[in-house]
Amino acid sequence: MSVKAKYQGVLDLGEQLGIKNGNVTEEGNVLKIKGEANTPYEKDLIWDKIKALGGDNASDIKANISVTDDSVYHRHTVSSGESLSKISKHYYGDAMKYNKIFEANTNILKSADVIHPDQVLVIPNP
């Protein structure tokens, strides 16, 4: 299996996320990828995928992923049935950090208990 085939899931994820200025080269048995993620969250997703496919200390891939906007962790579009605690659990691994998201969005939210589908919420950096 070629190193590019091994990490095809990373390349596919990059396409799904709309990674900009992407460049992929293979030198010897090392895959070199470069690109620009929109947010730190998207960069983390890429790194998590690299680790899932290659392990924590993979020597067959080198990645240089920069971030366009690091002023926020991510921008989340609310889906039906979501709550701030569910969103908090997704991004921070802790549902009780919902207030951090609420505080960052008081310009559009009046209560931490009421959010609506299609609202775009700022997810602050952890």
VEXLOVO-60149 format. One record per residue: x, y, z of N, C-alpha, C, CB in turn; residue number from 1; residue in one letter. Coordinates in steps of 0.02 Angstrom, whole numbers, plus 50000, padded with zeros to 5 digits. Glycine has a CB too. Example, Ala and Ser with C-alpha at 12.3 -4.5 7.8 and 13.67 -1.06 7.14 Angstrom:
n_u_n_v_n_w_ca_u_ca_v_ca_w_c_u_c_v_c_w_cb_u_cb_v_cb_w_k_r
50660_49716_50390_50615_49775_50390_50660_49835_50390_50565_49776_50452_1_A;
50642_49888_50354_50684_49947_50357_50645_50002_50394_50704_49970_50286_2_S;
This chain:
n_u_n_v_n_w_ca_u_ca_v_ca_w_c_u_c_v_c_w_cb_u_cb_v_cb_w_k_r
50042_49941_50000_50000_50000_50000_50045_50062_50000_49952_50000_50062_1_M;
50029_50109_49956_50068_50171_49954_50050_50214_50014_50055_50209_49887_2_S;
50095_50259_50031_50082_50303_50088_50023_50350_50073_50146_50345_50105_3_V;
50014_50368_50011_49957_50411_49992_49892_50372_50002_49963_50434_49918_4_K;
49891_50309_49984_49831_50268_49994_49816_50260_50069_49840_50199_49961_5_A;
49869_50252_50109_49860_50245_50181_49825_50305_50210_49927_50235_50216_6_K;
49842_50365_50186_49814_50427_50214_49760_50458_50171_49870_50477_50224_7_Y;
49729_50418_50127_49677_50444_50084_49619_50474_50124_49650_50389_50038_8_Q;
49605_50446_50183_49552_50473_50226_49566_50544_50248_49543_50429_50287_9_G;
49630_50562_50258_49650_50630_50275_49637_50676_50216_49725_50634_50297_10_V;
49656_50654_50157_49645_50694_50097_49571_50705_50083_49679_50661_50036_11_L;
49532_50652_50093_49459_50657_50084_49429_50707_50134_49426_50588_50091_12_D;
49451_50703_50197_49426_50749_50247_49445_50821_50230_49454_50730_50317_13_L;
49505_50831_50205_49526_50898_50184_49480_50926_50130_49597_50896_50158_14_G;
49461_50883_50083_49414_50905_50031_49346_50922_50061_49406_50851_49978_15_E;
49321_50880_50106_49256_50891_50138_49255_50958_50176_49238_50833_50185_16_Q;
49310_50973_50210_49315_51034_50250_49330_51096_50208_49368_51026_50303_17_L;
49348_51086_50146_49364_51143_50103_49431_51174_50121_49309_51195_50107_18_G;
49480_51132_50137_49547_51157_50153_49574_51195_50092_49595_51098_50173_19_I;
49598_51255_50104_49621_51298_50050_49697_51290_50039_49604_51372_50064_20_K;
49719_51309_49980_49790_51308_49962_49823_51241_49977_49827_51363_50000_21_N;
49786_51189_49964_49811_51122_49978_49865_51100_49929_49754_51073_49977_22_G;
49912_51063_49956_49966_51035_49914_49985_50968_49944_50027_51084_49911_23_N;
49988_50917_49903_50006_50850_49925_50062_50825_49880_49945_50802_49924_24_V;
50117_50804_49912_50172_50774_49875_50195_50711_49912_50232_50824_49866_25_T;
50224_50665_49874_50250_50604_49903_50324_50601_49885_50211_50540_49878_26_E;
50365_50600_49937_50438_50596_49927_50463_50534_49963_50474_50661_49953_27_E;
50487_50487_49925_50507_50424_49955_50446_50390_49984_50562_50434_50009_28_G;
50449_50375_50047_50392_50346_50082_50361_50394_50131_50412_50282_50117_29_N;
50366_50460_50116_50338_50511_50160_50288_50553_50120_50394_50555_50190_30_V;
50228_50558_50148_50177_50601_50117_50181_50669_50150_50106_50570_50126_31_L;
50186_50721_50109_50189_50790_50134_50126_50825_50113_50253_50828_50107_32_K;
50090_50850_50163_50028_50886_50149_50033_50956_50179_49966_50849_50176_33_I;
50003_51002_50143_50002_51072_50164_49934_51100_50148_50059_51114_50129_34_K;
49908_51144_50191_49844_51175_50177_49825_51224_50232_49791_51122_50169_35_G;
49768_51255_50221_49743_51306_50267_49671_51290_50287_49747_51377_50236_36_E;
49662_51274_50351_49596_51260_50378_49562_51326_50397_49600_51212_50441_37_A;
49496_51325_50398_49459_51386_50417_49467_51403_50490_49385_51378_50400_38_N;
49465_51352_50533_49466_51363_50606_49511_51313_50640_49394_51359_50635_39_T;
49530_51326_50702_49570_51277_50740_49534_51209_50747_49585_51304_50810_40_P;
49468_51210_50752_49430_51147_50757_49442_51104_50695_49354_51161_50765_41_Y;
49440_51134_50637_49451_51096_50575_49523_51071_50572_49435_51140_50513_42_E;
49570_51110_50594_49640_51087_50598_49645_51027_50644_49687_51145_50622_43_K;
49612_51030_50702_49612_50974_50749_49582_50911_50717_49573_50992_50812_44_D;
49529_50920_50677_49499_50862_50644_49549_50828_50597_49436_50883_50604_45_L;
49587_50869_50560_49637_50841_50515_49690_50803_50554_49671_50898_50474_46_I;
49715_50833_50608_49766_50799_50649_49740_50736_50681_49792_50847_50703_47_W;
49677_50737_50704_49647_50677_50734_49644_50621_50682_49577_50692_50761_48_D;
49628_50638_50620_49624_50588_50567_49694_50561_50551_49592_50618_50503_49_K;
49744_50605_50550_49813_50582_50538_49833_50532_50592_49862_50642_50537_50_I;
49819_50548_50655_49837_50504_50711_49798_50438_50708_49824_50538_50778_51_K;
49735_50441_50687_49694_50381_50683_49722_50333_50630_49621_50399_50666_52_A;
49749_50360_50576_49774_50318_50522_49848_50300_50530_49765_50353_50456_53_L;
49887_50344_50561_49959_50332_50564_49988_50324_50634_49993_50387_50532_54_G;
49946_50333_50684_49972_50329_50753_49995_50397_50777_50029_50279_50757_55_G;
50011_50400_50841_50030_50464_50872_50096_50492_50847_50032_50456_50946_56_D;
50142_50450_50827_50208_50472_50806_50225_50446_50736_50261_50449_50855_57_N;
50180_50457_50690_50189_50433_50621_50250_50466_50589_50126_50446_50579_58_A;
50293_50426_50559_50352_50452_50526_50344_50454_50450_50413_50411_50544_59_S;
50287_50431_50426_50277_50429_50353_50232_50485_50328_50248_50361_50334_60_D;
50219_50535_50370_50180_50593_50348_50206_50655_50383_50104_50582_50364_61_I;
50207_50709_50344_50224_50775_50371_50168_50822_50350_50295_50800_50347_62_K;
50139_50856_50399_50083_50900_50384_50098_50971_50409_50018_50874_50415_63_A;
50082_51019_50367_50088_51089_50385_50019_51120_50372_50146_51125_50344_64_N;
49979_51123_50425_49911_51148_50419_49907_51214_50457_49859_51097_50447_65_I;
49893_51268_50423_49884_51333_50455_49809_51346_50463_49919_51390_50414_66_S;
49792_51401_50496_49722_51418_50510_49707_51489_50486_49707_51411_50586_67_V;
49652_51497_50451_49631_51563_50426_49608_51608_50483_49575_51555_50375_68_T;
49565_51582_50527_49536_51622_50581_49545_51587_50648_49461_51635_50568_69_D;
49594_51609_50687_49604_51578_50752_49574_51619_50809_49677_51567_50765_70_D;
49532_51669_50792_49499_51709_50843_49443_51670_50877_49471_51774_50812_71_S;
49420_51617_50845_49368_51573_50873_49391_51501_50861_49297_51587_50841_72_V;
49363_51455_50899_49378_51384_50888_49342_51359_50826_49359_51342_50950_73_Y;
49279_51380_50819_49239_51360_50761_49176_51402_50758_49221_51284_50764_74_H;
49141_51399_50703_49074_51428_50696_49027_51370_50682_49071_51484_50638_75_R;
48977_51363_50725_48932_51305_50722_48863_51327_50701_48930_51270_50790_76_H;
48835_51294_50650_48767_51306_50629_48722_51258_50667_48758_51299_50552_77_T;
48675_51285_50705_48630_51245_50747_48584_51202_50704_48589_51291_50793_78_V;
48577_51139_50723_48531_51093_50691_48472_51081_50738_48566_51025_50674_79_S;
48417_51059_50710_48357_51043_50750_48374_50992_50804_48301_51017_50705_80_S;
48351_51004_50865_48361_50957_50920_48424_50969_50960_48362_50888_50893_81_G;
48465_51017_50940_48526_51030_50977_48513_51077_51036_48579_51060_50931_82_E;
48557_51073_51084_48557_51119_51142_48628_51143_51151_48529_51083_51207_83_S;
48637_51196_51190_48704_51220_51203_48746_51168_51238_48702_51285_51244_84_L;
48716_51129_51282_48754_51077_51317_48776_51022_51268_48713_51047_51375_85_S;
48734_51004_51221_48752_50954_51172_48809_50980_51127_48691_50934_51129_86_K;
48804_51043_51107_48856_51074_51066_48921_51078_51106_48834_51144_51041_87_I;
48916_51097_51169_48975_51101_51212_49008_51033_51220_48954_51128_51281_88_S;
48969_50982_51228_48996_50913_51234_49035_50894_51171_48938_50863_51247_89_K;
49007_50914_51113_49039_50898_51049_49108_50932_51043_48994_50919_50991_90_H;
49112_50996_51057_49173_51033_51046_49223_51029_51103_49157_51104_51033_91_Y;
49198_51027_51164_49242_51029_51223_49245_50964_51261_49219_51083_51270_92_Y;
49201_50916_51245_49200_50854_51282_49167_50860_51350_49268_50827_51290_93_G;
49135_50917_51363_49105_50931_51428_49042_50972_51418_49155_50969_51474_94_D;
48984_50941_51430_48920_50975_51421_48912_51035_51467_48863_50926_51432_95_A;
48946_51034_51524_48938_51088_51573_48973_51153_51553_48964_51064_51639_96_M;
49010_51152_51498_49042_51213_51474_48997_51253_51426_49108_51196_51439_97_K;
48933_51236_51426_48886_51269_51381_48884_51345_51392_48816_51241_51391_98_Y;
48896_51367_51454_48892_51438_51469_48946_51477_51432_48898_51449_51544_99_N;
49003_51446_51419_49057_51478_51381_49032_51496_51311_49119_51431_51377_100_K;
48993_51450_51281_48965_51463_51215_48911_51517_51220_48936_51398_51184_101_I;
48869_51512_51271_48817_51563_51280_48848_51632_51286_48775_51547_51342_102_F;
48898_51639_51329_48930_51705_51341_48959_51733_51276_48985_51699_51394_103_E;
48984_51691_51233_49014_51714_51170_48961_51734_51118_49058_51660_51141_104_A;
48898_51718_51133_48845_51730_51084_48787_51771_51112_48819_51665_51058_105_N;
48799_51811_51163_48744_51850_51193_48717_51902_51144_48768_51885_51256_106_T;
48754_51916_51091_48728_51962_51040_48669_51932_51001_48783_51981_50991_107_N;
48663_51865_51000_48607_51834_50965_48564_51790_51010_48632_51793_50906_108_I;
48589_51773_51069_48552_51729_51115_48531_51769_51177_48595_51668_51136_109_L;
48468_51762_51195_48443_51795_51255_48443_51748_51315_48372_51822_51243_110_K;
48443_51683_51302_48441_51633_51355_48482_51573_51333_48368_51612_51372_111_S;
48516_51542_51380_48555_51481_51364_48509_51422_51348_48601_51463_51422_112_A;
48445_51429_51364_48397_51375_51353_48362_51378_51286_48346_51375_51408_113_D;
48372_51432_51248_48336_51440_51185_48384_51455_51128_48283_51497_51192_114_V;
48392_51405_51084_48428_51415_51022_48384_51389_50965_48498_51378_51023_115_I;
48398_51412_50905_48355_51394_50848_48397_51367_50791_48315_51456_50825_116_H;
48368_51320_50753_48403_51294_50695_48426_51350_50648_48358_51244_50657_117_P;
48483_51340_50618_48514_51386_50569_48548_51447_50601_48462_51411_50521_118_D;
48544_51455_50668_48584_51507_50699_48657_51486_50694_48563_51519_50775_119_Q;
48701_51534_50682_48773_51520_50679_48804_51545_50744_48806_51553_50616_120_V;
48829_51498_50783_48857_51514_50848_48934_51514_50846_48832_51465_50901_121_L;
48963_51561_50879_49035_51562_50888_49052_51512_50943_49061_51635_50906_122_V;
49099_51468_50929_49125_51422_50979_49193_51450_51000_49131_51347_50952_123_I;
49197_51478_51062_49261_51508_51082_49316_51457_51090_49252_51546_51147_124_P;
49378_51481_51084_49435_51437_51094_49433_51408_51164_49501_51476_51083_125_N;
49450_51343_51169_49448_51310_51235_49496_51341_51285_49464_51236_51228_126_P;
